[in-house]
Amino acid sequence: MSVYQYFKRYVEYGIVPAKRTKDFTLVPESSFYKSVHYIDNVLGSVDKKYKEEEKSGSLI
């Protein structure tokens, strides 16, 4: 799955990519959180922007 698809799923549904550990528990991938943090710092909250565009109907 591409980075764009991960972000889209995160913004739309709150789904965070995770990996399975040796004891079969799911642990969020830290690299994903770092990416979200960097984007939020540059562009602002991705989630907030998506919801604003969805309300206005300008979402692609």
Residue, then its C-alpha position, 0 to 999 in steps of 0.5 A: m500500500s502506498v503512503y498516500q493510501y495509508f494517510k487516506r485511511y488514517v484521515e478517513y477512518g482513523i486506521v493506523p498501520a501496525k505491525r505484528t510482534k512476536d507475541f502476535t500483538l499489533v504495534p503502531e509503526s512509529s515511522f507512520y507517526k513521524s510522517v504524520h507529525y512532519i506533515d502536520n507541522v508543515l501543512g497543519s492537521v491533515d484530518k482537519k483539512y480533509k474534513e473541511e474539504e469534505k464539508s465544502g464538497s471540494l474533495i476530489 
